[in-house]
C-alpha cells in the first residue's frame, strides 16, 4: 500500500484512476489531496499517474521502483526549494505544512504541503548577521530563532494569513546579552532554552498568557567549558540534553533544576535527538559515530559506526505501518499501512485474523497471508 499526495484528486475512490506503468490499482481511500492505493500484483517499475475520471485531468508522472527481496527502500528527493542563502538549521511546524530555515542571511519559510498549490514556494526574510538555530512551538503559532552575531533571540509568526508566506515576519526581538548558540522549545510550549557562548543555558518564558512572556526567567549552569548549540528535550519535558566540545552530553532535570549526568559521547558531538518514546537519545559525531544513550540508565549503551562525518540527526515519529515477520528466519512477510501511528500490540485470533488500532481513529481486521495482508474490515472509533 502506498500514499500518493498532491491536489485536485476526485473525492470518491471510483472517480480516480491510478496507473502503475500500465496496470490499474485499487484505490482504498480518496480525498482531494491524498490517495491510499494498493500496489497491483504484477506491477513493474516505471511511471505512476493519477487521472480524475470525472474531471478528465491526468497528473504528471511519478517514478515507481519495484525492489527485489533483499533490497531496502531508501529515501529520495521529491522536490527542491532554492533558499538563496546558506542554511544553518531548520524546523518543521507541527502540521507539516511549513519549514522554517535559519540561514546566513536571516531565515526562509518554505511551503512543504504537497496538497497545496504553493508547494515548495519560498519566502526569504533578511536579518543582518544571519540566524544560527531555529525551533517551532508545539501549537505551530510561532517560531523562535537565535542570531549569534546580533546576540538576539527572535520570535517569528508561523501562521500565514491572507498574505500567505509574507505574513511570517518577526514579531519580537529579545536581547540575549551574550552570544546565543542554539535554541530548543519545550514540548509544552511554555519555555525556550538558549545555549550561550558563556557556557550557560538561558531559560525564557514563551507562554503568551504569562506576565513574563518572552522574558528570561532563569539560567542553567552547565559545568562544561565548551558548550555547543545542539540541544534536545525528551517528549515528557523532563530532561534537557546539552552537547559540549569536550565530547560530553550534559543531562539536566528540568523540574528539579539540577544536573543528572554527564555522559561521554564521541569526540566532537554535533547534534542530539530523542526518540518519540523518550527512551533513547542519539548523538552524532564529527568522526562518523552515532552514540546511543539510554535515558533510563543515563549512560551510553551503543555506538554505531557510519563512515564519514555526521552533522544533524532526526528520529521518525511512531510508525504508520503494521509489520509481519517470519519468526523462523526473521524475514519480512508483509507490511500494512494505516493513516496514523500504531502504538498498540495487535491481537491474533485462532483463525488468523489480526486486530489492532491506529491513531487514524480506526480499528482494523486483517487476514494474514504468506506475502500480504488483506483488509477484512475497518471501523472508525
C-alpha positions in Angstrom: 0.0 0.0 0.0 1.3 3.5 -0.8 0.1 7.0 -0.2 0.0 9.5 -3.1 -0.1 13.1 -2.0 -1.0 16.1 -4.3 -4.1 18.1 -5.1 -7.0 18.0 -7.4 -7.9 14.4 -6.9 -11.6 13.3 -7.0 -13.2 12.8 -3.6 -14.6 9.4 -4.4 -12.2 6.5 -5.0 -14.1 5.3 -8.1 -13.7 8.6 -9.8 -9.9 8.3 -9.8 -7.8 6.0 -11.9 -4.2 5.2 -10.7 -2.0 3.6 -13.3 1.2 1.7 -12.4 3.2 1.6 -15.6 0.1 0.3 -17.5 -1.5 -1.7 -14.6 -4.5 -0.3 -12.8 -4.5 -0.1 -9.0 -7.3 -0.5 -6.4 -7.9 2.8 -4.5 -8.6 2.2 -0.8 -9.3 5.9 0.2 -9.5 9.2 -1.6 -9.6 12.9 -0.7 -8.8 16.0 -2.8 -5.1 15.9 -1.5 -4.4 12.2 -0.8 -5.0 8.7 -2.3 -4.3 5.5 -0.5 -3.6 2.9 -3.1 -2.9 -0.9 -3.1 0.0 -1.7 -5.5 -1.4 -4.1 -8.0 0.1 -7.6 -8.3 2.4 -7.8 -11.3 3.2 -4.1 -11.2 6.5 -3.2 -12.8 8.9 -0.3 -12.3 8.0 2.8 -14.3 5.7 5.8 -14.2 2.6 6.2 -11.9 -0.1 8.6 -13.0 -3.5 9.6 -11.5 -6.5 10.5 -13.6 -9.6 12.3 -12.3 -12.2 10.4 -14.4 -14.9 12.9 -13.6 -12.8 15.9 -14.4 -10.7 14.4 -17.2 -7.3 15.6 -15.9 -4.2 13.4 -15.6 -1.3 14.2 -13.2 2.4 14.4 -14.0 4.1 11.0 -13.9 6.0 9.9 -10.8 8.7 7.3 -10.8 8.0 4.0 -9.0 10.6 1.2 -8.5 9.9 -2.4 -7.6 12.6 -3.6 -5.1 14.0 -7.1 -5.0 13.5 -9.2 -1.9 17.0 -8.3 -0.5 16.7 -4.6 -1.2 15.7 -1.9 1.2 13.7 1.2 0.4 15.6 4.4 0.6 14.6 8.0 0.7 14.6 10.1 -2.5 14.2 13.7 -3.4 10.7 14.7 -4.4 11.4 18.4 -4.9 13.9 21.2 -4.4 13.4 24.7 -2.9 16.1 27.3 -3.7 16.8 29.3 -0.5 19.3 31.7 -1.9 21.4 31.6 1.2 23.4 29.0 3.2 21.2 27.1 5.6 22.2 26.7 9.2 19.3 24.9 10.8 15.6 24.2 10.2 12.4 23.3 11.9 9.1 21.9 10.7 5.8 23.2 12.0 3.6 20.5 13.8 1.1 20.5 10.9 3.9 19.6 8.5 2.9 22.3 6.1 5.8 24.8 6.6 9.6 24.5 7.1 11.5 27.5 8.6 15.2 27.6 7.8 17.8 29.6 9.6 20.3 31.0 7.1 23.4 33.1 7.0 21.3 36.0 5.7 18.2 35.6 8.0 15.5 32.9 7.6 13.3 31.4 4.9 9.8 30.0 5.1 9.1 27.1 2.7 5.6 25.6 1.9 6.0 21.8 2.0 2.4 20.6 2.0 2.2 18.5 -1.3 -1.5 19.2 -1.3 -1.0 22.9 -1.6 -0.7 24.7 -5.0 2.1 26.7 -3.4 4.2 23.6 -2.7 7.9 24.4 -2.4 7.3 28.2 -2.6 10.0 30.1 -0.7 9.8 33.4 1.1 13.2 34.8 2.4 13.4 37.3 5.2 16.6 39.2 5.7 18.2 39.6 9.1 21.7 41.2 9.2 24.2 38.8 10.7 22.0 35.8 9.9 20.5 33.2 12.2 22.1 30.1 13.7 19.3 27.9 15.1 15.5 27.8 14.9 12.7 25.8 16.6 8.9 25.9 16.3 6.4 26.0 19.2 4.2 22.8 19.6 1.0 24.7 18.6 2.6 26.0 15.4 1.8 29.6 16.1 5.4 30.9 16.4 9.0 30.0 15.7 12.0 31.1 17.8 15.4 31.7 16.3 18.8 32.9 17.6 21.5 35.1 16.0 24.9 34.8 17.4 26.2 37.9 15.5 23.4 40.1 16.9 23.2 38.5 20.3 19.4 38.3 19.9 16.5 35.9 20.0 13.7 36.3 17.5 10.0 35.4 17.8 8.5 34.8 14.4 4.9 34.4 13.3 4.3 30.9 11.9 0.6 31.3 10.9 0.1 32.6 7.4 -3.0 34.7 6.7 -4.3 36.4 3.6 -0.8 37.4 2.8 0.5 33.8 2.7 4.2 33.4 3.3 4.6 37.2 3.5 2.8 37.1 6.9 5.6 35.1 8.5 7.6 38.1 9.8 9.5 38.8 13.0 7.2 39.6 15.9 9.7 40.4 18.6 13.5 40.8 19.2 14.9 39.8 22.6 18.4 40.9 23.7 20.3 37.8 25.0 23.1 39.9 26.5 25.6 37.3 25.1 26.2 35.3 22.0 23.4 32.6 21.7 24.5 29.3 20.0 21.3 27.3 19.8 17.7 27.1 20.9 15.1 24.4 21.7 11.5 24.8 22.7 9.9 22.7 25.4 7.2 20.2 24.4 4.6 22.2 26.4 5.4 25.3 24.5 5.9 27.4 27.7 9.7 27.5 27.8 12.6 28.1 25.4 16.2 27.1 26.2 19.0 29.0 24.7 22.6 27.7 24.8 25.1 30.6 25.0 28.8 31.4 24.5 29.1 31.8 28.3 28.5 28.0 28.7 25.1 28.6 30.3 21.6 27.9 29.1 19.2 30.8 29.4 15.5 29.9 30.1 12.8 32.1 28.5 9.1 32.2 29.3 7.3 31.9 25.9 3.7 31.4 27.2 1.7 34.2 25.6 -0.7 34.2 28.7 2.2 34.9 31.1 3.1 38.3 32.5 6.8 37.4 31.8 6.1 36.4 28.2 9.3 36.5 26.0 11.4 37.3 29.0 14.4 35.5 30.5 13.3 33.8 33.8 16.3 31.6 34.6 19.7 30.3 33.8 21.3 26.8 33.9 25.0 26.4 34.7 26.2 23.5 32.5 29.5 22.8 34.2 31.3 22.5 30.8 33.8 24.8 29.2 32.8 24.5 25.5 29.0 24.4 25.3 27.6 23.9 21.8 24.2 24.9 20.4 22.8 21.4 19.8 20.2 20.5 22.5 17.2 18.3 22.9 14.3 17.7 25.3 12.6 14.4 25.9 8.9 14.2 24.9 7.7 14.4 28.6 9.6 17.6 29.1 11.7 16.2 32.0 15.2 16.1 30.6 17.2 18.7 28.8 20.3 17.3 26.9 23.1 19.7 26.0 26.3 18.9 24.0 29.8 20.1 24.5 33.0 20.2 22.5 34.6 18.1 25.2 32.8 15.1 23.9 30.1 15.2 26.5 26.3 15.2 26.8 25.0 17.0 29.9 21.6 15.8 31.1 19.6 18.3 33.3 16.5 17.6 35.3 14.2 20.5 34.2 11.6 20.2 37.1 14.2 19.9 39.8 16.6 22.4 38.1 19.5 20.1 38.8 22.2 18.2 36.8 21.6 14.5 36.5 24.6 13.2 34.5 27.5 14.0 32.2 27.9 11.2 29.6 30.8 10.6 27.2 29.5 10.8 23.6 32.2 10.7 21.0 34.9 13.2 20.4 33.1 16.1 18.8 29.3 15.9 19.2 27.3 17.8 16.5 23.7 17.1 17.2 21.4 15.2 19.6 17.8 14.0 19.2 15.4 11.9 21.3 13.1 9.1 20.1 9.3 9.7 20.4 9.0 7.2 23.3 11.6 9.1 25.3 13.7 6.0 25.9 16.9 6.9 24.0 18.9 9.8 22.8 21.0 9.7 19.6 24.2 11.8 19.3 26.0 12.4 16.1 29.8 13.0 16.0 32.2 14.5 13.5 34.1 11.3 13.4 31.1 9.4 11.9 30.0 7.8 15.2 26.3 7.7 16.3 26.2 7.2 20.1 23.0 5.8 21.6 22.2 6.9 25.2 19.7 5.2 27.4 17.6 7.9 29.2 16.5 5.3 31.8 20.0 4.3 32.8 21.6 7.7 31.8 24.5 6.0 30.1 25.8 5.3 26.6 24.7 1.9 25.6 25.8 1.6 21.9 28.0 3.1 19.2 27.1 2.9 15.5 29.9 3.5 13.0 28.6 5.1 9.9 31.7 6.2 8.0 32.2 9.9 7.3 31.4 12.9 9.4 27.9 13.2 10.8 26.0 16.5 11.4 22.3 16.5 12.1 20.0 13.7 13.3 16.3 13.1 13.4 14.1 10.2 14.5 10.9 9.4 12.7 7.6 9.6 14.7 5.6 6.5 15.7 5.2 4.3 12.6 2.1 4.1 10.5 2.8 0.5 9.3 1.9 -2.8 10.9 4.7 -5.4 10.1 4.5 -9.2 9.9 7.8 -11.0 10.3 8.6 -14.7 9.8 9.6 -16.0 13.3 11.7 -18.8 11.8 14.2 -16.6 9.9 13.3 -13.0 10.8 12.4 -12.1 7.2 9.6 -9.5 6.5 6.4 -11.2 5.3 4.4 -8.0 4.7 3.6 -4.6 6.0 0.3 -2.8 6.1 -0.2 1.0 6.0 -2.7 2.9 8.2 -3.3 6.6 8.2 -1.8 7.2 11.7 0.7 5.9 14.2 0.3 2.4 15.7 1.2 2.1 19.4 -1.0 -0.9 20.4 0.1 -4.5 20.2 -2.0 -6.5 17.7 -4.3 -9.3 18.8 -4.4 -12.5 16.7 -7.4 -14.9 16.9 -7.2 -18.7 16.3 -8.5 -18.2 12.7 -5.6 -15.9 12.0 -7.5 -12.7 11.9 -5.3 -9.8 13.2 -7.0 -6.9 15.1 -5.3 -3.6 16.0 -6.0 0.1 16.4 -4.4 3.1 14.8 -4.2 6.8 15.6 -6.1 7.4 12.4 -9.2 6.6 14.7 -9.9 3.2 13.1 -9.8 -0.4 14.3 -8.5 -2.8 11.6 -9.2 -6.5 11.0 -6.6 -8.1 8.6 -6.4 -11.6 7.1 -2.9 -12.9 7.2 -1.3 -14.4 4.1 2.1 -15.6 3.2 3.2 -12.4 1.4 0.5 -9.8 2.0 -2.3 -8.7 4.4 -5.9 -8.4 3.2 -8.2 -6.0 4.9 -11.4 -7.8 6.2 -12.9 -4.6 7.6 -12.1 -1.3 9.2 -14.2 0.6 11.6 -14.0 4.1 12.9 -13.9 4.6 16.7 
